[in-house]
Amino acid sequence: MKVLVTGGAGFIGSNFVRHLLSSNGDAEVVVIDRLTYAGRRDNLDGLPEDRLEFVEADICDRAAVANSLKGCSALINFAAESHVDRSVDSPEDFIRTDVTGTFVLLEACRDAGIRMVQISTDEVYGSIDEGTFTEQSHLDPSSPYSASKASGDLLVSAFHKTYGLEALIVRASNNYGTRQHPEKLIPLTILNALHGDPIPIYGDGKQVRNWLFVEDFCRAIETVLKTGLAGEVYNVGGPDEVENIEVVERILDLTGADRDLISFVADRPGHDVRYSLSSGKTEALGWKAEVSFSEGLERTVEWYRENRAWWEPVRSGEYREWYLKQYGVSLTED
């Protein structure tokens, strides 16, 4: 098995590459990544060099994509602009990568005649007050980010229906775990707690998320890659639904930080209140979430404690400037 993984130097992408190479001794991976602020070459450090090729390129670069696909039997697309807050400020970047980039990948897979797995998000469904989203739920995105992902998903479905492309879509609930950029709630809270910085919480913090440990999601993707049916959508939800305020409080307890660090800020425009995904269709393929939120959160906090060398470069420069602009306060110096 040789696969092309786009966005493979990012959070979920790099975790998937690690999982695939460790669980399949004969697998080979080609990674394409533009190495934006959220992608890092060192996320792939320590992996077998004889089975991993890295290409620094943009997925909108048709020639680079086509060349990287040579000899591959599948493409898994993690490449995306993915942070909702940034999409509110700069939606054009999201349209370019998440829509145009997805189109370029689809064309390349059609030319090469290979399977494509599109990695997507529960946010394309919008918010749900009660019950849970299934693969048949209608799309109702609330932000430029979720709209760009929904647009990419529709292109994937259209290419399957129009051209017979062997394409599938995997939609996940909120992932967390190792190597996640600190713009996201959990790593942001962990690092702010370790530094004694205020922790911003949108609105009343009662927004509910269906948390999924990244290693569980990686197993789900491999399952769908190998056994999923072309043209289908597979939802992958976590085992626990938790309010954002409770997530922050648990992290403060795990780090020994004071709850007085919590700082409620104005809510985000178009902020979805609750996400919930049914995973029954994916579970029917033999997958099941194994890591509870309590266990996964403890493991995540411990990883950030022990890997200062990973996050110190991230928590400087561009991120500090973005944080000040986003929340109106500066982070303490490391």
Beta strands, then each sheet from edge to edge (+ up, - down):
strand 1: 2-6
strand 2: 28-33
strand 3: 52-56
strand 4: 74-77
strand 5: 115-121
strand 6: 167-172
strand 7: 175-176
strand 8: 199-202
strand 9: 208-213
strand 10: 233-236
strand 11: 240-243
strand 12: 262-265
sheet 1: 3+ 2+ 1+ 4+ 5+ 6+ 10+
sheet 2: 7+ 9+ 11-
sheet 3: 8+ 12+
end
